[in-house]
Amino acid sequence: MVAAMNSRLSRDAFRDPLVEDEVPYAVLAPDGHGEGLPLILVLHGADSSSDFLAMLRPIAEALWDDGTLPPSLLACASTPTAGGFYIDRPGNAWESLIARRSPPSGPR
């Protein structure tokens, strides 16, 4: 029997001139794996946040365990969900931020 893969969930926040507010984010990584893992950006839906990644944790661990998903970093940034999100608007270029600059670094 193979031991279940554990993971670590880290949370942080960053500032970027593309958006007005601080951007909270979470990163989920399998234990025992360091740098060089592929990055998967997880986009949460309406009325959600980077906390969505914590709900996905048992699913990701099961997929890592059975080899369906290779070891990887999963990252999710919180975006405002009122009035649409992942959209570039004056003062808040969320699409550009998520596509080009998120997350700013790996787990801490």
Biopython code that builds the backbone (N, CA, C, O; Angstrom):
import numpy as np
from Bio.PDB.StructureBuilder import StructureBuilder

atoms = [
    (1, "MET", "N", (0.839, -1.178, 0.000)),
    (1, "MET", "CA", (0.000, 0.000, 0.000)),
    (1, "MET", "C", (0.890, 1.250, 0.000)),
    (1, "MET", "O", (1.845, 1.346, 0.771)),
    (2, "VAL", "N", (0.565, 2.185, -0.862)),
    (2, "VAL", "CA", (1.310, 3.431, -0.967)),
    (2, "VAL", "C", (0.673, 4.463, -0.042)),
    (2, "VAL", "O", (-0.549, 4.596, 0.012)),
    (3, "ALA", "N", (1.517, 5.186, 0.680)),
    (3, "ALA", "CA", (1.009, 6.225, 1.580)),
    (3, "ALA", "C", (0.385, 7.352, 0.774)),
    (3, "ALA", "O", (0.861, 7.690, -0.310)),
    (4, "ALA", "N", (-0.665, 7.922, 1.301)),
    (4, "ALA", "CA", (-1.345, 9.034, 0.635)),
    (4, "ALA", "C", (-0.427, 10.246, 0.581)),
    (4, "ALA", "O", (0.323, 10.522, 1.518)),
    (5, "MET", "N", (-0.500, 10.955, -0.521)),
    (5, "MET", "CA", (0.319, 12.158, -0.678)),
    (5, "MET", "C", (-0.291, 13.286, 0.145)),
    (5, "MET", "O", (-1.492, 13.542, 0.074)),
    (6, "ASN", "N", (0.528, 13.936, 0.905)),
    (6, "ASN", "CA", (0.107, 15.116, 1.654)),
    (6, "ASN", "C", (0.482, 16.355, 0.861)),
    (6, "ASN", "O", (1.265, 16.296, -0.088)),
    (7, "SER", "N", (-0.083, 17.460, 1.262)),
    (7, "SER", "CA", (0.200, 18.709, 0.560)),
    (7, "SER", "C", (0.337, 19.839, 1.563)),
    (7, "SER", "O", (0.015, 19.699, 2.743)),
    (8, "ARG", "N", (0.822, 20.959, 1.059)),
    (8, "ARG", "CA", (0.894, 22.158, 1.893)),
    (8, "ARG", "C", (0.166, 23.281, 1.165)),
    (8, "ARG", "O", (0.345, 23.499, -0.033)),
    (9, "LEU", "N", (-0.651, 23.977, 1.926)),
    (9, "LEU", "CA", (-1.413, 25.102, 1.395)),
    (9, "LEU", "C", (-0.876, 26.369, 2.037)),
    (9, "LEU", "O", (-0.910, 26.519, 3.258)),
    (10, "SER", "N", (-0.385, 27.272, 1.216)),
    (10, "SER", "CA", (0.117, 28.537, 1.754)),
    (10, "SER", "C", (-0.736, 29.677, 1.207)),
    (10, "SER", "O", (-1.271, 29.613, 0.100)),
    (11, "ARG", "N", (-0.840, 30.709, 2.016)),
    (11, "ARG", "CA", (-1.628, 31.883, 1.638)),
    (11, "ARG", "C", (-0.756, 33.122, 1.805)),
    (11, "ARG", "O", (0.078, 33.203, 2.706)),
    (12, "ASP", "N", (-0.969, 34.073, 0.921)),
    (12, "ASP", "CA", (-0.233, 35.322, 0.987)),
    (12, "ASP", "C", (-1.033, 36.364, 0.209)),
    (12, "ASP", "O", (-2.161, 36.103, -0.206)),
    (13, "ALA", "N", (-0.463, 37.507, 0.020)),
    (13, "ALA", "CA", (-1.093, 38.574, -0.757)),
    (13, "ALA", "C", (0.013, 39.394, -1.411)),
    (13, "ALA", "O", (1.153, 39.405, -0.946)),
    (14, "PHE", "N", (-0.338, 40.074, -2.486)),
    (14, "PHE", "CA", (0.620, 40.948, -3.145)),
    (14, "PHE", "C", (-0.103, 42.172, -3.683)),
    (14, "PHE", "O", (-1.328, 42.193, -3.801)),
    (15, "ARG", "N", (0.671, 43.169, -3.999)),
    (15, "ARG", "CA", (0.140, 44.382, -4.611)),
    (15, "ARG", "C", (0.731, 44.481, -6.019)),
    (15, "ARG", "O", (1.871, 44.086, -6.266)),
    (16, "ASP", "N", (-0.068, 45.012, -6.919)),
    (16, "ASP", "CA", (0.373, 45.187, -8.296)),
    (16, "ASP", "C", (-0.315, 46.434, -8.837)),
    (16, "ASP", "O", (-1.493, 46.651, -8.553)),
    (17, "PRO", "N", (0.389, 47.260, -9.611)),
    (17, "PRO", "CA", (-0.229, 48.487, -10.125)),
    (17, "PRO", "C", (-1.392, 48.234, -11.095)),
    (17, "PRO", "O", (-2.127, 49.169, -11.413)),
    (18, "LEU", "N", (-1.575, 47.014, -11.566)),
    (18, "LEU", "CA", (-2.682, 46.731, -12.478)),
    (18, "LEU", "C", (-4.047, 46.782, -11.790)),
    (18, "LEU", "O", (-5.068, 46.982, -12.449)),
    (19, "VAL", "N", (-4.069, 46.600, -10.466)),
    (19, "VAL", "CA", (-5.344, 46.627, -9.730)),
    (19, "VAL", "C", (-5.206, 47.519, -8.501)),
    (19, "VAL", "O", (-4.103, 47.754, -8.009)),
    (20, "GLU", "N", (-6.334, 48.007, -8.017)),
    (20, "GLU", "CA", (-6.312, 48.968, -6.919)),
    (20, "GLU", "C", (-6.050, 48.336, -5.556)),
    (20, "GLU", "O", (-5.403, 48.952, -4.709)),
    (21, "ASP", "N", (-6.531, 47.140, -5.333)),
    (21, "ASP", "CA", (-6.459, 46.536, -4.004)),
    (21, "ASP", "C", (-5.386, 45.464, -3.913)),
    (21, "ASP", "O", (-4.857, 44.995, -4.921)),
    (22, "GLU", "N", (-5.081, 45.089, -2.677)),
    (22, "GLU", "CA", (-4.194, 43.960, -2.435)),
    (22, "GLU", "C", (-4.861, 42.687, -2.964)),
    (22, "GLU", "O", (-6.084, 42.559, -2.909)),
    (23, "VAL", "N", (-4.067, 41.758, -3.470)),
    (23, "VAL", "CA", (-4.585, 40.533, -4.069)),
    (23, "VAL", "C", (-4.193, 39.333, -3.208)),
    (23, "VAL", "O", (-3.041, 38.903, -3.246)),
    (24, "PRO", "N", (-5.132, 38.787, -2.433)),
    (24, "PRO", "CA", (-4.846, 37.564, -1.689)),
    (24, "PRO", "C", (-4.760, 36.377, -2.655)),
    (24, "PRO", "O", (-5.457, 36.343, -3.670)),
    (25, "TYR", "N", (-3.909, 35.417, -2.334)),
    (25, "TYR", "CA", (-3.829, 34.211, -3.158)),
    (25, "TYR", "C", (-3.432, 33.028, -2.289)),
    (25, "TYR", "O", (-2.935, 33.187, -1.173)),
    (26, "ALA", "N", (-3.664, 31.841, -2.828)),
    (26, "ALA", "CA", (-3.286, 30.598, -2.159)),
    (26, "ALA", "C", (-2.531, 29.734, -3.167)),
    (26, "ALA", "O", (-2.793, 29.783, -4.369)),
    (27, "VAL", "N", (-1.589, 28.944, -2.653)),
    (27, "VAL", "CA", (-0.824, 28.000, -3.474)),
    (27, "VAL", "C", (-0.848, 26.652, -2.778)),
    (27, "VAL", "O", (-0.559, 26.552, -1.585)),
    (28, "LEU", "N", (-1.196, 25.618, -3.529)),
    (28, "LEU", "CA", (-1.219, 24.249, -3.025)),
    (28, "LEU", "C", (-0.119, 23.471, -3.731)),
    (28, "LEU", "O", (-0.025, 23.488, -4.958)),
    (29, "ALA", "N", (0.711, 22.789, -2.949)),
    (29, "ALA", "CA", (1.827, 22.023, -3.509)),
    (29, "ALA", "C", (1.926, 20.677, -2.804)),
    (29, "ALA", "O", (1.664, 20.587, -1.605)),
    (30, "PRO", "N", (2.299, 19.636, -3.531)),
    (30, "PRO", "CA", (2.501, 18.338, -2.883)),
    (30, "PRO", "C", (3.747, 18.376, -2.006)),
    (30, "PRO", "O", (4.768, 18.948, -2.390)),
    (31, "ASP", "N", (3.659, 17.765, -0.829)),
    (31, "ASP", "CA", (4.832, 17.680, 0.049)),
    (31, "ASP", "C", (5.949, 16.912, -0.641)),
    (31, "ASP", "O", (5.703, 15.990, -1.419)),
    (32, "GLY", "N", (7.171, 17.306, -0.342)),
    (32, "GLY", "CA", (8.324, 16.589, -0.856)),
    (32, "GLY", "C", (8.739, 17.007, -2.255)),
    (32, "GLY", "O", (9.647, 16.416, -2.840)),
    (33, "HIS", "N", (8.085, 18.010, -2.787)),
    (33, "HIS", "CA", (8.438, 18.486, -4.125)),
    (33, "HIS", "C", (8.823, 19.949, -4.023)),
    (33, "HIS", "O", (8.148, 20.732, -3.355)),
    (34, "GLY", "N", (9.898, 20.312, -4.680)),
    (34, "GLY", "CA", (10.396, 21.681, -4.600)),
    (34, "GLY", "C", (10.102, 22.476, -5.844)),
    (34, "GLY", "O", (9.025, 22.375, -6.431)),
    (35, "GLU", "N", (11.073, 23.268, -6.238)),
    (35, "GLU", "CA", (10.927, 24.154, -7.383)),
    (35, "GLU", "C", (10.856, 23.354, -8.678)),
    (35, "GLU", "O", (11.201, 22.173, -8.723)),
    (36, "GLY", "N", (10.405, 24.020, -9.711)),
    (36, "GLY", "CA", (10.383, 23.414, -11.033)),
    (36, "GLY", "C", (9.111, 22.657, -11.362)),
    (36, "GLY", "O", (9.039, 21.999, -12.400)),
    (37, "LEU", "N", (8.107, 22.735, -10.504)),
    (37, "LEU", "CA", (6.845, 22.057, -10.793)),
    (37, "LEU", "C", (6.025, 22.876, -11.774)),
    (37, "LEU", "O", (6.112, 24.104, -11.779)),
    (38, "PRO", "N", (5.225, 22.208, -12.612)),
    (38, "PRO", "CA", (4.329, 22.963, -13.494)),
    (38, "PRO", "C", (3.318, 23.751, -12.660)),
    (38, "PRO", "O", (2.945, 23.332, -11.564)),
    (39, "LEU", "N", (2.884, 24.883, -13.182)),
    (39, "LEU", "CA", (1.926, 25.745, -12.507)),
    (39, "LEU", "C", (0.553, 25.598, -13.154)),
    (39, "LEU", "O", (0.421, 25.669, -14.376)),
    (40, "ILE", "N", (-0.460, 25.394, -12.330)),
    (40, "ILE", "CA", (-1.849, 25.363, -12.788)),
    (40, "ILE", "C", (-2.579, 26.508, -12.092)),
    (40, "ILE", "O", (-2.692, 26.520, -10.867)),
    (41, "LEU", "N", (-3.074, 27.466, -12.868)),
    (41, "LEU", "CA", (-3.855, 28.552, -12.297)),
    (41, "LEU", "C", (-5.303, 28.097, -12.176)),
    (41, "LEU", "O", (-5.921, 27.683, -13.157)),
    (42, "VAL", "N", (-5.826, 28.176, -10.980)),
    (42, "VAL", "CA", (-7.208, 27.794, -10.701)),
    (42, "VAL", "C", (-8.024, 29.086, -10.654)),
    (42, "VAL", "O", (-7.727, 29.988, -9.871)),
    (43, "LEU", "N", (-9.045, 29.166, -11.489)),
    (43, "LEU", "CA", (-9.897, 30.350, -11.533)),
    (43, "LEU", "C", (-11.188, 30.042, -10.782)),
    (43, "LEU", "O", (-11.972, 29.192, -11.204)),
    (44, "HIS", "N", (-11.401, 30.733, -9.674)),
    (44, "HIS", "CA", (-12.622, 30.513, -8.903)),
    (44, "HIS", "C", (-13.804, 31.161, -9.604)),
    (44, "HIS", "O", (-13.636, 32.015, -10.475)),
    (45, "GLY", "N", (-14.996, 30.745, -9.214)),
    (45, "GLY", "CA", (-16.218, 31.310, -9.783)),
    (45, "GLY", "C", (-16.769, 32.433, -8.922)),
    (45, "GLY", "O", (-16.139, 32.864, -7.956)),
    (46, "ALA", "N", (-17.949, 32.895, -9.287)),
    (46, "ALA", "CA", (-18.610, 33.981, -8.570)),
    (46, "ALA", "C", (-18.847, 33.599, -7.117)),
    (46, "ALA", "O", (-19.021, 32.427, -6.785)),
    (47, "ASP", "N", (-18.851, 34.608, -6.263)),
    (47, "ASP", "CA", (-19.062, 34.428, -4.823)),
    (47, "ASP", "C", (-18.034, 33.485, -4.209)),
    (47, "ASP", "O", (-18.347, 32.751, -3.271)),
    (48, "SER", "N", (-16.822, 33.499, -4.726)),
    (48, "SER", "CA", (-15.763, 32.651, -4.207)),
    (48, "SER", "C", (-14.487, 33.476, -4.081)),
    (48, "SER", "O", (-14.499, 34.692, -4.272)),
    (49, "SER", "N", (-13.387, 32.798, -3.756)),
    (49, "SER", "CA", (-12.107, 33.474, -3.560)),
    (49, "SER", "C", (-11.003, 32.429, -3.655)),
    (49, "SER", "O", (-11.232, 31.297, -4.081)),
    (50, "SER", "N", (-9.800, 32.832, -3.250)),
    (50, "SER", "CA", (-8.689, 31.874, -3.244)),
    (50, "SER", "C", (-8.934, 30.739, -2.244)),
    (50, "SER", "O", (-8.244, 29.720, -2.286)),
    (51, "ASP", "N", (-9.912, 30.908, -1.345)),
    (51, "ASP", "CA", (-10.284, 29.824, -0.427)),
    (51, "ASP", "C", (-10.804, 28.599, -1.177)),
    (51, "ASP", "O", (-10.836, 27.500, -0.625)),
    (52, "PHE", "N", (-11.207, 28.785, -2.423)),
    (52, "PHE", "CA", (-11.662, 27.671, -3.257)),
    (52, "PHE", "C", (-10.599, 26.580, -3.339)),
    (52, "PHE", "O", (-10.921, 25.395, -3.427)),
    (53, "LEU", "N", (-9.338, 26.984, -3.311)),
    (53, "LEU", "CA", (-8.240, 26.026, -3.408)),
    (53, "LEU", "C", (-8.230, 25.061, -2.219)),
    (53, "LEU", "O", (-7.882, 23.890, -2.372)),
    (54, "ALA", "N", (-8.610, 25.549, -1.041)),
    (54, "ALA", "CA", (-8.680, 24.669, 0.131)),
    (54, "ALA", "C", (-9.745, 23.591, -0.070)),
    (54, "ALA", "O", (-9.568, 22.457, 0.374)),
    (55, "MET", "N", (-10.841, 23.933, -0.732)),
    (55, "MET", "CA", (-11.878, 22.937, -1.009)),
    (55, "MET", "C", (-11.397, 21.906, -2.019)),
    (55, "MET", "O", (-11.817, 20.750, -1.971)),
    (56, "LEU", "N", (-10.519, 22.312, -2.937)),
    (56, "LEU", "CA", (-9.989, 21.386, -3.949)),
    (56, "LEU", "C", (-8.874, 20.491, -3.413)),
    (56, "LEU", "O", (-8.491, 19.521, -4.068)),
    (57, "ARG", "N", (-8.358, 20.803, -2.246)),
    (57, "ARG", "CA", (-7.193, 20.096, -1.706)),
    (57, "ARG", "C", (-7.354, 18.573, -1.689)),
    (57, "ARG", "O", (-6.467, 17.882, -2.190)),
    (58, "PRO", "N", (-8.442, 18.012, -1.137)),
    (58, "PRO", "CA", (-8.543, 16.545, -1.129)),
    (58, "PRO", "C", (-8.623, 15.942, -2.530)),
    (58, "PRO", "O", (-8.154, 14.826, -2.755)),
    (59, "ILE", "N", (-9.211, 16.671, -3.464)),
    (59, "ILE", "CA", (-9.290, 16.176, -4.841)),
    (59, "ILE", "C", (-7.905, 16.163, -5.468)),
    (59, "ILE", "O", (-7.514, 15.179, -6.096)),
    (60, "ALA", "N", (-7.159, 17.257, -5.298)),
    (60, "ALA", "CA", (-5.797, 17.324, -5.853)),
    (60, "ALA", "C", (-4.924, 16.224, -5.248)),
    (60, "ALA", "O", (-4.176, 15.565, -5.970)),
    (61, "GLU", "N", (-5.009, 16.020, -3.935)),
    (61, "GLU", "CA", (-4.208, 14.972, -3.296)),
    (61, "GLU", "C", (-4.555, 13.597, -3.849)),
    (61, "GLU", "O", (-3.660, 12.782, -4.073)),
    (62, "ALA", "N", (-5.833, 13.324, -4.072)),
    (62, "ALA", "CA", (-6.243, 12.029, -4.641)),
    (62, "ALA", "C", (-5.712, 11.864, -6.064)),
    (62, "ALA", "O", (-5.277, 10.776, -6.443)),
    (63, "LEU", "N", (-5.745, 12.940, -6.849)),
    (63, "LEU", "CA", (-5.240, 12.873, -8.223)),
    (63, "LEU", "C", (-3.725, 12.709, -8.254)),
    (63, "LEU", "O", (-3.196, 11.994, -9.106)),
    (64, "TRP", "N", (-3.020, 13.366, -7.327)),
    (64, "TRP", "CA", (-1.579, 13.162, -7.230)),
    (64, "TRP", "C", (-1.283, 11.731, -6.808)),
    (64, "TRP", "O", (-0.366, 11.099, -7.331)),
    (65, "ASP", "N", (-2.066, 11.222, -5.856)),
    (65, "ASP", "CA", (-1.862, 9.852, -5.357)),
    (65, "ASP", "C", (-1.959, 8.812, -6.459)),
    (65, "ASP", "O", (-1.111, 7.926, -6.562)),
    (66, "ASP", "N", (-3.001, 8.921, -7.290)),
    (66, "ASP", "CA", (-3.197, 7.872, -8.291)),
    (66, "ASP", "C", (-2.476, 8.146, -9.608)),
    (66, "ASP", "O", (-2.584, 7.365, -10.553)),
    (67, "GLY", "N", (-1.733, 9.267, -9.667)),
    (67, "GLY", "CA", (-0.938, 9.568, -10.853)),
    (67, "GLY", "C", (-1.710, 10.251, -11.967)),
    (67, "GLY", "O", (-1.141, 10.548, -13.018)),
    (68, "THR", "N", (-2.989, 10.503, -11.759)),
    (68, "THR", "CA", (-3.776, 11.198, -12.777)),
    (68, "THR", "C", (-3.241, 12.599, -13.019)),
    (68, "THR", "O", (-3.216, 13.075, -14.154)),
    (69, "LEU", "N", (-2.814, 13.256, -11.952)),
    (69, "LEU", "CA", (-2.238, 14.595, -12.032)),
    (69, "LEU", "C", (-0.797, 14.512, -11.560)),
    (69, "LEU", "O", (-0.543, 14.106, -10.426)),
    (70, "PRO", "N", (0.155, 14.890, -12.411)),
    (70, "PRO", "CA", (1.548, 14.871, -11.956)),
    (70, "PRO", "C", (1.752, 15.941, -10.881)),
    (70, "PRO", "O", (0.980, 16.896, -10.804)),
    (71, "PRO", "N", (2.782, 15.787, -10.057)),
    (71, "PRO", "CA", (3.056, 16.822, -9.057)),
    (71, "PRO", "C", (3.108, 18.195, -9.728)),
    (71, "PRO", "O", (3.772, 18.375, -10.749)),
    (72, "SER", "N", (2.403, 19.151, -9.144)),
    (72, "SER", "CA", (2.293, 20.484, -9.727)),
    (72, "SER", "C", (1.909, 21.481, -8.646)),
    (72, "SER", "O", (1.451, 21.103, -7.567)),
    (73, "LEU", "N", (2.103, 22.758, -8.949)),
    (73, "LEU", "CA", (1.643, 23.829, -8.068)),
    (73, "LEU", "C", (0.281, 24.275, -8.556)),
    (73, "LEU", "O", (0.104, 24.535, -9.746)),
    (74, "LEU", "N", (-0.683, 24.368, -7.655)),
    (74, "LEU", "CA", (-1.989, 24.925, -7.976)),
    (74, "LEU", "C", (-2.072, 26.281, -7.290)),
    (74, "LEU", "O", (-1.830, 26.381, -6.087)),
    (75, "ALA", "N", (-2.407, 27.309, -8.029)),
    (75, "ALA", "CA", (-2.466, 28.661, -7.476)),
    (75, "ALA", "C", (-3.799, 29.298, -7.821)),
    (75, "ALA", "O", (-4.332, 29.110, -8.914)),
    (76, "CYS", "N", (-4.334, 30.064, -6.859)),
    (76, "CYS", "CA", (-5.620, 30.723, -7.058)),
    (76, "CYS", "C", (-5.568, 32.093, -6.398)),
    (76, "CYS", "O", (-5.289, 32.202, -5.204)),
    (77, "ALA", "N", (-5.836, 33.137, -7.173)),
    (77, "ALA", "CA", (-5.882, 34.502, -6.638)),
    (77, "ALA", "C", (-7.334, 34.901, -6.412)),
    (77, "ALA", "O", (-8.219, 34.511, -7.173)),
    (78, "SER", "N", (-7.572, 35.672, -5.372)),
    (78, "SER", "CA", (-8.912, 36.202, -5.124)),
    (78, "SER", "C", (-9.148, 37.412, -6.015)),
    (78, "SER", "O", (-8.345, 38.345, -6.039)),
    (79, "THR", "N", (-10.244, 37.386, -6.737)),
    (79, "THR", "CA", (-10.646, 38.525, -7.550)),
    (79, "THR", "C", (-12.032, 38.958, -7.108)),
    (79, "THR", "O", (-12.796, 38.132, -6.609)),
    (80, "PRO", "N", (-12.380, 40.227, -7.276)),
    (80, "PRO", "CA", (-13.731, 40.645, -6.914)),
    (80, "PRO", "C", (-14.740, 39.978, -7.844)),
    (80, "PRO", "O", (-14.494, 39.838, -9.042)),
    (81, "THR", "N", (-15.869, 39.571, -7.287)),
    (81, "THR", "CA", (-16.841, 38.859, -8.120)),
    (81, "THR", "C", (-18.084, 39.682, -8.431)),
    (81, "THR", "O", (-18.937, 39.231, -9.196)),
    (82, "ALA", "N", (-18.209, 40.857, -7.869)),
    (82, "ALA", "CA", (-19.361, 41.709, -8.174)),
    (82, "ALA", "C", (-19.123, 42.441, -9.492)),
    (82, "ALA", "O", (-18.065, 43.037, -9.692)),
    (83, "GLY", "N", (-20.091, 42.396, -10.375)),
    (83, "GLY", "CA", (-19.993, 43.131, -11.637)),
    (83, "GLY", "C", (-19.061, 42.513, -12.656)),
    (83, "GLY", "O", (-18.630, 43.193, -13.588)),
    (84, "GLY", "N", (-18.743, 41.253, -12.503)),
    (84, "GLY", "CA", (-17.844, 40.577, -13.432)),
    (84, "GLY", "C", (-16.421, 40.578, -12.915)),
    (84, "GLY", "O", (-16.034, 41.463, -12.152)),
    (85, "PHE", "N", (-15.652, 39.610, -13.319)),
    (85, "PHE", "CA", (-14.272, 39.506, -12.873)),
    (85, "PHE", "C", (-13.450, 38.881, -13.988)),
    (85, "PHE", "O", (-13.998, 38.405, -14.982)),
    (86, "TYR", "N", (-12.125, 38.885, -13.817)),
    (86, "TYR", "CA", (-11.182, 38.475, -14.859)),
    (86, "TYR", "C", (-11.381, 39.337, -16.103)),
    (86, "TYR", "O", (-11.230, 38.860, -17.228)),
    (87, "ILE", "N", (-11.721, 40.614, -15.892)),
    (87, "ILE", "CA", (-11.953, 41.548, -16.987)),
    (87, "ILE", "C", (-11.067, 42.773, -16.764)),
    (87, "ILE", "O", (-10.942, 43.261, -15.641)),
    (88, "ASP", "N", (-10.452, 43.265, -17.849)),
    (88, "ASP", "CA", (-9.682, 44.503, -17.765)),
    (88, "ASP", "C", (-10.628, 45.693, -17.863)),
    (88, "ASP", "O", (-11.408, 45.819, -18.807)),
    (89, "ARG", "N", (-10.534, 46.568, -16.852)),
    (89, "ARG", "CA", (-11.291, 47.816, -16.817)),
    (89, "ARG", "C", (-10.333, 48.911, -16.366)),
    (89, "ARG", "O", (-9.290, 48.604, -15.788)),
    (90, "PRO", "N", (-10.654, 50.171, -16.612)),
    (90, "PRO", "CA", (-9.775, 51.244, -16.125)),
    (90, "PRO", "C", (-9.565, 51.141, -14.611)),
    (90, "PRO", "O", (-10.527, 51.091, -13.845)),
    (91, "GLY", "N", (-8.309, 51.109, -14.194)),
    (91, "GLY", "CA", (-7.974, 51.024, -12.774)),
    (91, "GLY", "C", (-7.902, 49.616, -12.223)),
    (91, "GLY", "O", (-7.315, 49.404, -11.163)),
    (92, "ASN", "N", (-8.480, 48.656, -12.908)),
    (92, "ASN", "CA", (-8.478, 47.263, -12.443)),
    (92, "ASN", "C", (-8.365, 46.320, -13.637)),
    (92, "ASN", "O", (-9.373, 45.931, -14.229)),
    (93, "ALA", "N", (-7.162, 45.965, -13.978)),
    (93, "ALA", "CA", (-6.902, 45.097, -15.131)),
    (93, "ALA", "C", (-6.723, 43.654, -14.652)),
    (93, "ALA", "O", (-5.624, 43.102, -14.707)),
    (94, "TRP", "N", (-7.821, 43.053, -14.181)),
    (94, "TRP", "CA", (-7.757, 41.709, -13.605)),
    (94, "TRP", "C", (-7.340, 40.644, -14.615)),
    (94, "TRP", "O", (-6.566, 39.749, -14.272)),
    (95, "GLU", "N", (-7.828, 40.717, -15.839)),
    (95, "GLU", "CA", (-7.451, 39.724, -16.844)),
    (95, "GLU", "C", (-5.936, 39.737, -17.052)),
    (95, "GLU", "O", (-5.295, 38.686, -17.060)),
    (96, "SER", "N", (-5.380, 40.909, -17.216)),
    (96, "SER", "CA", (-3.930, 41.031, -17.405)),
    (96, "SER", "C", (-3.161, 40.557, -16.185)),
    (96, "SER", "O", (-2.138, 39.885, -16.315)),
    (97, "LEU", "N", (-3.647, 40.903, -15.004)),
    (97, "LEU", "CA", (-2.970, 40.493, -13.777)),
    (97, "LEU", "C", (-2.936, 38.969, -13.658)),
    (97, "LEU", "O", (-1.876, 38.388, -13.426)),
    (98, "ILE", "N", (-4.079, 38.329, -13.815)),
    (98, "ILE", "CA", (-4.148, 36.878, -13.652)),
    (98, "ILE", "C", (-3.358, 36.169, -14.744)),
    (98, "ILE", "O", (-2.656, 35.195, -14.471)),
    (99, "ALA", "N", (-3.466, 36.647, -15.970)),
    (99, "ALA", "CA", (-2.797, 35.980, -17.091)),
    (99, "ALA", "C", (-1.286, 36.153, -17.088)),
    (99, "ALA", "O", (-0.560, 35.265, -17.536)),
    (100, "ARG", "N", (-0.804, 37.289, -16.586)),
    (100, "ARG", "CA", (0.625, 37.587, -16.734)),
    (100, "ARG", "C", (1.426, 37.648, -15.453)),
    (100, "ARG", "O", (2.644, 37.473, -15.487)),
    (101, "ARG", "N", (0.776, 37.892, -14.314)),
    (101, "ARG", "CA", (1.559, 38.181, -13.098)),
    (101, "ARG", "C", (1.127, 37.396, -11.868)),
    (101, "ARG", "O", (1.553, 37.730, -10.762)),
    (102, "SER", "N", (0.328, 36.401, -12.010)),
    (102, "SER", "CA", (-0.183, 35.719, -10.829)),
    (102, "SER", "C", (0.215, 34.258, -10.861)),
    (102, "SER", "O", (0.150, 33.629, -11.917)),
    (103, "PRO", "N", (0.625, 33.702, -9.730)),
    (103, "PRO", "CA", (1.020, 34.359, -8.503)),
    (103, "PRO", "C", (2.428, 34.921, -8.647)),
    (103, "PRO", "O", (3.155, 34.514, -9.553)),
    (104, "PRO", "N", (2.829, 35.839, -7.782)),
    (104, "PRO", "CA", (4.142, 36.466, -7.932)),
    (104, "PRO", "C", (5.302, 35.518, -7.615)),
    (104, "PRO", "O", (6.420, 35.737, -8.081)),
    (105, "SER", "N", (5.051, 34.475, -6.833)),
    (105, "SER", "CA", (6.105, 33.511, -6.492)),
    (105, "SER", "C", (5.446, 32.235, -6.006)),
    (105, "SER", "O", (4.224, 32.170, -5.873)),
    (106, "GLY", "N", (6.242, 31.237, -5.744)),
    (106, "GLY", "CA", (5.748, 29.963, -5.257)),
    (106, "GLY", "C", (5.392, 29.997, -3.789)),
    (106, "GLY", "O", (5.344, 31.069, -3.185)),
    (107, "PRO", "N", (5.140, 28.824, -3.198)),
    (107, "PRO", "CA", (4.766, 28.768, -1.788)),
    (107, "PRO", "C", (5.874, 29.263, -0.882)),
    (107, "PRO", "O", (7.057, 29.139, -1.199)),
    (108, "ARG", "N", (5.484, 29.814, 0.227)),
    (108, "ARG", "CA", (6.449, 30.352, 1.197)),
    (108, "ARG", "C", (6.513, 29.444, 2.406)),
    (108, "ARG", "O", (7.265, 29.715, 3.342)),
]
sb = StructureBuilder()
sb.init_structure("model")
sb.init_model(0)
sb.init_chain("A")
sb.init_seg("    ")
for serial, (resi, resn, name, xyz) in enumerate(atoms, 1):
    if name == "N":
        sb.init_residue(resn, " ", resi, " ")
    sb.init_atom(name, np.array(xyz, "f"), 0.0, 1.0, " ", f" {name:<3s}", serial, name[0])
structure = sb.get_structure()
